[in-house]
Amino acid sequence: MSAEEIKSEIKDKLAMIADPHMGISIVDMGLIREIQYDEETKEADITICPTNPGCMSVANIAMAAKLEAQKVDGVEKANITVIEHMMADTINEMINKEE
């Protein structure tokens, strides 16, 4: 599968995640700013920008995005970057912590 096909599959998976307050797909809401995929490392990099810089649900959304992206064949690891949120650094560290 090509990198573009994998990125498309990731987007489809992310489209199944609904914002808990709005009940609308995070893709349709425009929260997903970017999806990158590296064929060598088999890692996906996903950038999420919440609509509100104080959104208390963004950590749950980010974790859901990570888990869904990692279900795609060819993705061994998903890295999530939350931007434009007052706790972005803390959330990014928590979501991307190595197990």
Order of alpha helices (4+ residues) and beta strands (2+ residues): alpha-beta-beta-alpha-beta-alpha
